Amino acid sequence: MHPFPLAFAVQANQLVVGGERVGALVERVGSTPLYVYDRAVMSERIATLRQALPAGLHLHYAVKANPMPAVLRHLAGCVDGFDVASGGELTLALEAGMAAQRISFAGPGKRREELEQAVAAGVQISVESESQLAAVAQVGARFGLRPRVAIRVNPDFELKSSGMRMGGGASPFGIDAERLPILLSRLDGEVLDFRGLHVFAGSQNLSAVAIAEAQQHTLALAGRLAEHVPGPLHSLNLGGGFGIPYFPGDRPLDLAEVGARLAQSMMPMPPALRETQLIIELGRYIVGEAGLYLCRVLERKVSRGQCFLITDGGLHHHLAASGNLGQVIRKNYPVVVANRVISSEPETPATVVGPLCTPLDRLAVDMPLGHARVGDLIGILQSGAYGLTASPTGFLSHPLPQEVLV
Ligand SMILES: *Cc1c(COP(=O)(O)O)cnc(C)c1O
């Protein structure tokens, strides 16, 4: 059915999420469209990560991948920390029960109120520029506090074959590595509680070799930079970038290979990093495969020989599946008829669209879904990350979908 293994089983020809068949699940929730997230899949991903990665490494969750409060409450008990990228996410992280000392706050362009919130809460601020560093110091002085800071480094290398590259050249993220020796040696430990370094070089990468190379470069770079720090380097956030398969031909990331190569890169550790806590921060790898977007077929329409399934869901809820969230060429996400997975008749192609009055609103193009009937549920897999909150929900003023954690 699909070129890679899916996180959900099929029972009585229906997808099963969190032990429930989708038909019963939708009846219980009461309406479509909806996002459903399976907590067992998240826990399983985390267990797999912990097993594959070197012991003692800390695992952080990047909240922007999926900030649903119930998801955060679940993950707060499974990971070692949260990474947030706004004052709003910081509030969600604290409300989910994550301890302030285990939260780090990244992002260019932090507003004064956000810095004040972060300093007062005592979270670690990943500083992205020299002027942000000065602003944090000012807030600390005004509050009579010593803000906890890490410096985000704009590395002098890139994460190769990455979905989104964020290093190697000019960047709004982090401080250029070559400026850091002087900046680090001048840090005033009385004003700032300097904790460590943060390097995030890219996202959605399926190559273990590329990820391992970036990690190796990060360790070497941090090892050199740490020698300029007056005190010890408490933590080093190595970034993440672990991808998940979305499209035909995507091969799942070889996690064992990533772990083995990282262990190798840590032997020996650069002397300045021997006491340093290493951190990996991941978003989509933890939640992406745990999520399913479900919408209902409102109409089945044939136009000039092509079958269109018109649904109550669309790009206003799931921009990424429509191909409009940064993709260069539109490719189909894995999409199934969730309550009638396998057709009893020979399969015919169909295109799944939403209710929006724009030709961009396509959730699947020419996929073998032609057996779907009016009232059936279309399920988009790999939808747990960058789904609802990465979509233009105000566009065309349709209702919001529900979100449920099972
Ligand atoms: C978005 C982001 C992440 C998470 O990226 P994923 O591809 O979802 O794993 C991690 N760290 C930082 C700094 C980010 O901005």
The ligand as an SDF file (V2000), in Angstrom:
LIG
                    3D

 15 15  0  0  0  0  0  0  0  0999 V2000
   11.9510   24.0500   14.3860 C   0  0  0  0  0  0  0  0  0  0  0  0
   13.1270   23.7700   15.2040 C   0  0  0  0  0  0  0  0  0  0  0  0
   13.3760   22.4640   15.6380 C   0  0  0  0  0  0  0  0  0  0  0  0
   12.5300   21.2800   15.2460 C   0  0  0  0  0  0  0  0  0  0  0  0
   12.6960   20.9080   13.9010 O   0  0  0  0  0  0  0  0  0  0  0  0
   12.1090   19.5010   13.4130 P   0  0  0  0  0  0  0  0  0  0  0  0
   12.4260   19.4430   11.9560 O   0  0  0  0  0  0  0  0  0  0  0  0
   10.6460   19.5220   13.6730 O   0  0  0  0  0  0  0  0  0  0  0  0
   12.7660   18.4290   14.1960 O   0  0  0  0  0  0  0  0  0  0  0  0
   14.4690   22.2660   16.4540 C   0  0  0  0  0  0  0  0  0  0  0  0
   15.2520   23.2880   16.8210 N   0  0  0  0  0  0  0  0  0  0  0  0
   15.0460   24.5610   16.4150 C   0  0  0  0  0  0  0  0  0  0  0  0
   15.9650   25.6400   16.8490 C   0  0  0  0  0  0  0  0  0  0  0  0
   13.9790   24.8410   15.5920 C   0  0  0  0  0  0  0  0  0  0  0  0
   13.7730   26.0900   15.1840 O   0  0  0  0  0  0  0  0  0  0  0  0
  1  2  1  0
  2  3  1  0
  2 14  2  0
  3  4  1  0
  3 10  2  0
  4  5  1  0
  5  6  1  0
  6  7  2  0
  6  8  1  0
  6  9  1  0
 10 11  1  0
 11 12  2  0
 12 13  1  0
 12 14  1  0
 14 15  1  0
M  END
$$$$
